[in-house]
Amino acid sequence: MNRKSNYLINDYVKYEGNLSTLASILRDPDIGKIIQFEVHHNIERINLFLLGKKESIWCDFQDIRPIYTEPEHLKALDFVTVDVNGKKKYILGALTISGCLISTPSTTYLLRYCLGDFSNGVQNIGKYLVDETLDLDKFFNDFPDVSNVNDLLTFLENQGRIIDKEKIVKNVQ
């Protein structure tokens, strides 16, 4: 999974709140689910269903943030944490999620949550290098990125797991 857009319909996001208003529904932070995108007066806006308030609002992109996968999400999804030489990997059945650091002459890549076991490094790393640069599309094709919690939840659902997405995103902030 190589996410092409920061936000998609049905993504869960952190609503930061908008302190420029007195209306508490708009002012207070919450977790929301993106219902739709729409353009109002040449400004793209988001229709967001706030889980805590159980109401929909319209907000700007500046008012929301992605929810990144954290160890608490993995624990809530019943992943077991395994420490290998000071590096953590997370296991659920035959599924392993881990991260790695890949250094090339031009940059260093910190990949925090990918589907794969990197406890012994990335096997055949040369396969993913193009002119000494990491080809992220090729890498994520083999080791999908689940750093955005929405991608992780979608992957698990596609594997046939029944997940209460709202419970996972609401209880871990």
C-alpha positions in Angstrom: 0.0 0.0 0.0 1.5 3.2 -1.1 -1.1 5.8 -0.2 -1.5 8.3 -3.1 -3.6 10.8 -1.1 -3.4 11.9 2.5 -7.2 11.6 2.9 -9.8 9.3 1.4 -13.5 8.9 1.8 -14.2 6.8 4.9 -10.8 7.5 6.5 -10.7 8.2 10.2 -8.9 11.3 11.1 -8.1 13.6 14.1 -10.2 16.7 14.0 -8.0 19.4 15.7 -10.9 21.7 16.5 -11.3 25.3 15.4 -10.7 27.9 18.0 -12.0 30.7 15.9 -15.6 29.7 16.7 -17.6 29.6 19.9 -19.7 26.6 18.7 -18.4 23.7 20.8 -19.0 21.1 18.1 -16.5 23.0 15.9 -14.3 24.1 18.6 -13.5 20.9 20.4 -11.1 18.2 19.1 -12.5 14.8 18.2 -12.0 11.7 16.0 -13.9 11.9 12.7 -14.8 9.9 9.7 -14.6 11.5 6.3 -18.0 11.4 4.6 -17.3 13.5 1.5 -15.2 16.2 -0.2 -16.9 19.1 -1.8 -15.8 22.5 -3.2 -17.5 25.6 -1.6 -16.6 28.9 -3.1 -13.4 27.5 -4.7 -12.3 26.0 -1.4 -12.2 22.2 -1.0 -14.0 21.3 2.3 -14.6 18.0 4.1 -17.8 16.7 5.5 -16.7 14.9 8.7 -18.8 12.8 11.0 -17.5 13.4 14.6 -17.5 10.1 16.5 -17.6 11.7 20.0 -20.3 14.2 19.1 -22.2 11.9 16.7 -22.8 14.8 14.4 -21.5 15.9 11.0 -19.6 19.1 10.3 -17.9 20.8 7.4 -14.3 21.7 8.0 -11.1 22.7 6.2 -8.1 20.4 5.5 -6.1 22.5 8.0 -8.4 21.3 10.8 -7.7 17.5 10.4 -4.6 15.3 10.7 -4.1 11.6 9.7 -4.1 9.0 12.4 -0.8 7.2 12.3 -0.4 3.6 13.4 0.9 3.3 17.0 1.9 0.3 19.1 -1.4 0.9 21.0 -3.4 0.3 17.8 -1.5 -3.0 17.2 -2.1 -4.1 20.8 -5.8 -3.3 20.5 -5.9 -5.4 17.3 -4.3 -8.4 19.3 -0.9 -8.2 17.7 1.9 -9.6 20.0 5.0 -7.4 20.4 8.3 -9.2 19.9 11.6 -7.6 20.7 14.5 -8.7 18.4 17.8 -7.2 19.1 16.2 -4.0 20.4 13.8 -3.7 17.4 10.1 -4.4 17.7 8.0 -6.4 15.4 4.3 -7.1 15.8 2.8 -10.5 15.0 -0.8 -11.6 14.5 -1.0 -15.2 13.3 1.1 -15.4 10.1 1.2 -11.6 9.7 4.2 -9.6 10.7 4.6 -5.9 10.9 7.9 -4.2 11.4 10.0 -1.2 10.4 13.4 -0.6 9.1 15.9 2.1 8.3 17.3 2.1 4.8 20.3 4.4 4.0 21.3 5.3 0.5 23.9 7.8 -0.7 21.2 10.4 -1.2 18.9 10.0 1.8 17.9 7.8 4.7 14.4 6.3 4.8 12.7 5.5 8.1 9.9 3.0 7.4 8.0 2.5 10.6 5.2 0.0 9.9 5.3 -2.3 6.9 3.9 -5.7 6.3 7.1 -7.8 6.5 9.7 -9.0 8.9 12.8 -6.8 8.8 14.4 -8.1 12.0 17.3 -9.4 9.8 17.3 -6.4 7.5 15.7 -6.1 4.0 16.5 -9.1 1.9 17.6 -8.3 -1.7 17.7 -4.6 -1.0 19.2 -4.0 -4.5 15.9 -5.0 -6.1 14.4 -1.8 -4.7 17.2 0.6 -5.6 17.2 2.7 -8.7 20.3 4.9 -9.3 21.1 4.5 -5.5 17.6 5.8 -4.6 14.9 3.7 -3.0 12.0 3.0 -5.3 9.2 3.3 -2.7 6.4 2.1 -5.1 8.4 -1.1 -5.8 9.2 -1.5 -2.1 5.6 -0.9 -0.9 4.4 -3.3 -3.6 6.3 -6.1 -1.8 6.0 -4.7 1.8 2.8 -2.7 2.0 3.0 0.4 4.2 0.5 0.4 7.1 1.8 3.6 8.8 -1.7 5.2 8.4 -4.1 3.3 10.6 -6.7 3.4 7.9 -4.5 1.3 5.6 -3.8 -1.2 8.4 -7.5 -1.6 9.2 -8.5 -1.9 5.5 -5.7 -4.6 5.0 -6.9 -6.6 8.0 -10.6 -6.4 6.8 -9.5 -7.5 3.4 -7.9 -10.5 5.1 -11.3 -11.5 6.5 -10.8 -10.1 10.0 -13.8 -8.5 11.7 -12.7 -5.2 13.2 -14.6 -2.5 15.1 -12.7 0.4 13.4 -14.4 3.1 15.5 -13.3 1.4 18.7 -9.7 1.1 17.5 -9.4 4.7 16.5 -11.5 6.2 19.3 -9.7 4.5 22.2 -6.2 5.2 21.0 -5.4 8.8 20.4 
